[in-house]
Amino acid sequence: MRPRSLIIFRPRIERLEGKLALSAGPAAAHLGALRPGARAALRAAETSANLATPLAPPRGVAARAHQPLVATGITMDRITNPTPQNSQLIPPFQHVLVQDRKPIPGQVYNLLFLSVWNGTGRTFDASNGLTVRISNQTSAHAYPILTGDQRWEPGQRIVFYLLTKKYYPLSPTDSAGFQFNFVDPRVTAIPGPSGIFLRLRYDPATFDRVLDSIVTSGPGARGHQTGIADTAIWEIIPTPPGVIRL
């Protein structure tokens, strides 16, 4: 019987020294087995294919490139233990209307508002993509908090509000409220009774000043001045370590 050859050719197994990067084409050892004319034709075909079909970006990168940056590592809470810092109500405040319908001058509305103090120690601008919406609305109804050159500085308070004909436009009253896209884990900020002001006649020339006075000295703010909880004052703060995100 003729001795069996000990050399076995396994075309799917390459020697380590002959392996190239995935984008470099066939291994040099395989190319060496081809005739010169075949090697040239194969290299030309690979070059043409690489030029015609660029590498696709990793999954999800293209989608994220078109989305605004969103701040992370932030949670929020109602200010139940006021301090000289987080309970300061010093106008003027920046205002953000959280609804599509614009108020009509001369009309009488009920006001629902919430003020949020920046206790993160960070400064935000429009590039951070911060938005706010009502919890029973879809994300399509999210409204930008900062536009243009606006900034949210540490220690600054922003007032978010609705103008409505209803007494309390959020439903259910015990769980609906304002939600922010950068708060993780998600928190629903419920204005509660302190965030209600009734029968306000809308005048665009004076509204900003009137809203500031309601936030600082309106019926809801008087409880804060006498030690009673003010349900309409909230803060954003860094997320504590170990918090479970749902």
Steps between C-alpha positions, in 0.01 A plus 500: 500500500632843406576718806229763571615858458530692828446835326132586491379816325219668690396807299284646787792502748770766475833519672515782755779675315296493179175649641408856402244746628143437384504810282824398325354221286625138458815386677829546319557124508185439298585774253841346456340181374337683211660568166627858449215589265235364741656685796485831312136445401402411859671808647328727244158352582554551875607862451191572290269340759655695790456830317141422404388376847628716789501352847172558687520681836436297816135433573328801655779752429324655200179546697677656800683744274170673422380518862592780740724428793317442827654557842539189715552417866212721619192435709245736652299531816250725672667733747358374827799614708562859390846649543616858450622387156236273344197692628603840369226665293675801352354628170521556214458138395521342159156369390416199283145452367423126479212496250432556130211743542616857548306719746278772355539852638202604711387144570476370858692181579588279791874465551681178591874532561808329636838656579823298477828597663827388339686325780728295275792743501497484119418755232271394215433659163295425190753242375411270791153440351305534826123465453186496715151359445187406690500136608173410327626634165720323248866585447394691186366767737840557665606865509859631506601657829789704358519663158749730332759625748293422812680326786392327820763593754562328836263645760266642234127425515279449192119515508296257285132579456165437331215744435166322487128540552495196727544522874772232498585377149708194598342157534524294712561774754710284731752382240500726193745785469806633318764261364852583383698298246830530689377375839604138566336312660186666366318720747158663452500844661147558635423871562230428756284770663786751536536518121144623437397861439143575383344760275800676354427743217774460243690812395823423308649835603484419871472121513866422578502735797164371627611137473816577699295662774265198515796264538663706775201634697181344364264284709707187441825666608364626833517153648870489416550824691327365813655153505219317317607288202505677164410228250606706197873539576727227364869451430723304264797339673771242418377142505621334823732198454324166500161630385319232297383620158188339357 
